[in-house]
Amino acid sequence: MTKKKITRALVSVYDKNRLLELGQCLADAGVEILSTGSTAKTLAGAGIAVTEVSSYTGFPEIMGGRVKTLHPKIHSGILADQNNPEHLKAIADLDIAPFDLVVINLYPFASTIASGAHFAECIEQIDIGGPSMLRSTAKNHAFTTIVTGPDQYEEIKACIEEHGGTTLALRKKFAARAFALSASYDSAIATWFAKQLEEGGESSS
């Protein structure tokens, strides 16, 4: 599939820079927006229509936000192969609609450890749901678009305004960046954790 119309988006970002600009673009294009926590509050506060993920899944955000997007209704909507009748039947039977766009950025692990934060605080900045959605969307780039940073917003906006959606070339480009981000993020965690073990930092937990 070359061009994919954007009708439904999941937006969950730590970095709120230019969020309202992107949100307004999506709203103007008639895109249904689902979001989480502070992202949803920021969008709603600006008058942009948004549905809380917890309202959609029927499962509340718990454990201080550790569990919010880790739900079959989210990942099934991201991962469904829209050329596969079995996939389409499975999500239809479960009243799950596919996502065409996922906009996320990850907890700032690197800047947290660079600040000299306590071990426990660093652990809390290890993002779980974000990388899971990032990888799911990048894997299914034939049908979904992954956006991982505000510096991509202008390009995605221009593509939506010109084509009403995204091109396969853009989806592949963004997917490649997403996988690179996932690799570097996990590498930073692994390197830091190994250093903690060497220095006995685990005792500070």
C-alpha positions in Angstrom: 0.0 0.0 0.0 1.6 3.3 -1.1 -0.6 6.0 0.3 -2.4 5.5 3.6 -5.2 7.9 4.7 -4.8 9.0 8.3 -8.2 8.6 10.1 -7.1 7.5 13.6 -4.1 8.4 15.6 -2.6 7.5 19.0 -0.6 10.3 20.5 1.4 9.9 23.8 4.4 12.1 24.2 6.8 13.1 27.0 8.1 16.1 25.1 5.1 18.4 24.5 7.0 20.7 22.2 4.9 21.5 19.2 2.2 19.0 20.3 -0.6 21.5 19.9 0.5 22.4 16.4 0.4 18.7 15.4 -2.8 18.1 17.3 -4.6 20.9 15.5 -3.3 19.7 12.1 -4.8 16.2 12.9 -8.0 17.7 14.1 -8.4 19.9 11.0 -7.9 16.7 8.9 -10.7 15.0 10.8 -8.5 12.5 12.5 -9.8 10.8 15.6 -7.2 11.2 18.3 -6.6 8.9 21.3 -4.2 9.8 24.0 -2.9 9.2 27.5 -2.5 11.2 30.7 -0.9 14.6 30.4 -0.8 14.4 26.6 -4.6 14.1 26.6 -5.0 16.9 29.1 -2.8 19.2 27.1 -4.7 18.5 23.9 -8.1 18.8 25.5 -7.0 22.0 27.3 -6.4 23.6 23.9 -9.9 22.6 22.7 -8.7 19.7 20.5 -11.0 16.7 20.6 -9.4 13.7 22.2 -10.4 10.3 23.7 -8.5 9.0 26.7 -6.9 5.6 26.0 -8.3 4.3 29.3 -11.9 5.2 28.1 -11.2 3.2 24.9 -9.7 0.2 26.6 -12.0 0.2 29.6 -8.8 -0.3 31.7 -7.5 2.6 33.9 -4.0 3.9 34.0 -2.4 2.2 37.0 0.9 2.1 38.9 1.6 5.7 38.4 1.3 5.3 34.7 3.5 2.2 34.3 0.6 0.5 32.7 -1.6 2.5 30.3 -0.9 1.5 26.7 0.1 -2.1 27.3 -3.3 -3.4 26.3 -4.5 -5.8 23.4 -6.9 -3.2 22.1 -3.9 -0.8 21.5 -1.4 -3.2 20.1 -4.0 -5.1 18.0 -5.0 -1.8 16.4 -1.3 -1.1 15.7 -0.2 -4.5 14.5 -3.2 -5.6 12.3 -2.1 -6.5 8.8 -4.8 -4.8 6.9 -4.3 -7.0 3.9 -5.0 -10.1 6.0 -8.7 -11.1 6.3 -8.0 -13.1 9.4 -6.5 -10.1 11.1 -9.3 -7.8 10.0 -11.9 -10.3 11.3 -10.1 -10.7 14.6 -10.1 -7.0 15.3 -13.7 -6.5 14.0 -15.0 -9.3 16.3 -13.3 -7.6 19.2 -14.6 -4.1 18.2 -11.0 -2.9 17.6 -10.3 -0.2 15.1 -6.8 0.1 13.5 -4.5 3.0 14.1 -3.0 4.8 11.1 -0.6 7.0 13.0 1.2 6.6 16.3 3.1 9.7 17.7 5.3 8.9 20.7 8.5 10.0 22.3 10.2 8.2 25.1 11.0 9.0 28.7 14.3 10.9 28.9 16.5 8.1 30.2 19.8 9.5 28.9 19.3 13.0 30.3 18.1 11.5 33.6 21.3 9.5 34.1 23.4 12.4 32.9 21.9 14.6 35.7 23.3 12.2 38.3 19.9 11.1 39.4 19.4 8.4 42.1 19.3 4.8 40.9 15.6 4.4 41.6 14.7 7.6 39.6 16.8 6.3 36.7 14.9 3.0 36.8 11.6 4.9 36.6 12.7 6.6 33.4 13.1 3.3 31.6 10.2 3.5 29.2 8.3 0.3 28.5 5.0 1.1 26.7 6.7 3.7 24.5 9.3 1.3 22.9 6.6 -1.4 22.6 4.3 0.9 20.6 7.3 2.2 18.7 8.4 -1.2 17.5 4.9 -2.4 16.8 4.2 0.5 14.6 7.5 0.4 12.8 7.1 -3.3 12.1 3.6 -2.7 10.6 4.8 0.4 8.6 3.0 -0.9 5.5 -0.2 0.4 7.2 0.8 2.6 10.2 3.1 5.6 10.6 5.4 6.0 13.5 6.5 9.5 14.6 9.1 9.7 17.3 10.0 13.3 17.7 8.8 16.9 17.2 11.4 17.5 14.5 9.3 15.1 12.3 6.0 17.0 12.8 6.5 19.4 9.9 7.1 16.6 7.5 4.1 14.6 8.7 1.9 17.7 8.6 3.0 18.5 5.0 2.4 14.9 3.9 -1.1 14.9 5.4 -1.9 18.2 3.9 -0.7 17.2 0.4 -1.9 13.5 0.3 -4.5 13.2 3.1 -2.2 10.7 4.7 1.3 9.2 4.4 3.3 7.7 1.6 5.1 4.3 1.9 8.4 6.1 1.5 7.7 8.3 4.5 6.5 5.3 6.6 9.7 3.4 5.8 11.9 6.4 6.6 10.2 6.9 9.9 10.2 3.2 10.7 14.0 3.0 10.2 14.5 6.0 12.5 12.2 4.3 15.1 14.2 1.1 15.1 17.4 3.0 15.4 16.0 5.0 18.3 14.9 1.7 20.0 18.3 0.3 19.6 20.2 3.3 21.0 17.7 3.6 23.9 18.2 0.0 24.9 21.9 0.3 24.4 22.0 3.3 26.8 20.1 1.4 29.4 22.3 -1.7 29.1 25.5 0.4 29.3 24.3 2.3 32.4 23.1 -0.9 34.1 26.4 -2.6 33.5 28.2 0.4 35.0 26.0 0.3 38.0 26.9 -3.3 38.6 30.6 -2.6 38.2 30.3 0.2 40.7 28.0 -1.5 43.1 25.3 1.0 42.2 22.6 -1.7 42.6 22.9 -1.4 46.3 21.6 2.2 46.1 18.2 0.9 45.1 
